């Protein structure tokens, strides 16, 4: 936000839309993932603790007594800070904003496992009680392909450390990240890791390859073949079908996702969620193209929205034009998805 008397980073999770944002680091300490270009213009740095504390006081004065209940620490990974420094920041934050009930951060698995279990517990006890984890995939092959820099073992270990410390955890998964070639491995191995970590929330994202990213270059060189929209729904179905014995809240809730209505509590809503995915997959090719186009143009959010005759007639006219143009629909769909990445 321009004009603020304290620093703001470029990103925060969807769930933190109404949260106080305090920047502890600039950029991402890894910044090599082929699917991400967010931090390309940022050289990673740890902000001095005194500067962060000054920002906390500036934010307190700027918001003039607003009773924030949630705060998110930016940017890519606050756990890269020294434990003592992070606890000092958390203490100052709670003193300045005593109404805070939740303080959250991204936490990179490979960073977290370098800390002791006691350090993670001390960080939790100081106030950081929610963790967002960019797992992206549980497949070793996919993690290596996209240069994620983490492993199944570090994902599982860091999740266990967070849970033992009392932290609430959210795991992000990117559908389509393995391309066409690794789709099944991506789905099945991700389900296997989720079954072992049982996060509080599972949040699905759909791949959108940004121009200039490493993945964009891999596509141009024929090393990565982007799955179609329906293929990624099939991939998601395979993953969801293989989630067993967990109690996570599961949701497609980002603007880039095709089926936003696929959200619910596991295990009780699993059958309903699979039913929604199956309803889309049961549409013929023309019906799938129609819904995808309507969703990507902003006319549909749910499959039942196709029952609105005015919206349906308009979308169908656009679908007819698309098919008559000879353009590959998946190219258009991907272009529209990228706008929400």
C-alpha angles and dihedrals in degrees: 000000000000119000098026116139090227135051124273127192127220101254148037133167119272089246091059097061093122098036132114107254119214120178116223099162136021117231128337124308090218105033096166102104108128094219095054128076097158096109099036091116095044126085105209116248139161112238115231112258092235090055091050091050090050088052090051091055091044090052091049091053094042094052091043102213099330107163103233114188096184135043131183122204113220147241128027106310127000091183089075086075118094110269093240092050094048091049090050090054093047091050092051091047094054091046092053095041106031092172093068113123098170132035116182141181143174110262122198112213095223090053096046096052089059088067124074122251087247091054091053089049091049090051090051092048089052089059112275099122105154128061129194112202124195095209090151092176140009092211115106089207093054094043089053093045093055094038092238093160096219134096138214088255095053092046091053095042095048091047090052091049091051093048093047089051090054098252122148109233136207121191120202119211124190114213113217094022093126094053121223093305098057099031097115093041090050092051098043098041092046090052089050093053093044089052089056097045101038096197121201090241135021113200120192125210128183120229118256113175112220120216112259094020122127090251090053089056091047089053092050090051093048094246094117127040114197115229119232123248094260091046090056091050088052088049091051091048091053091051095046092046089057097049105110135173097004132123101206127140104241123204148165097203109144122101090244093062120100101211107040091170090070097098133114148113121295134258097011097051097041095102091050092049092049088049092057091050090048092050090058093044091051091062114101118248093268091049092051092050090048094053095042091051092047091049094047092048091051099249097109133045099161133033089244089062087079087072090071102098096205094052092040094052092049094047091047091055089053091047091051090052091049094052092044091053092063091229117144103253091215091062090055092044091052092048090052092047093052090063089068098045 
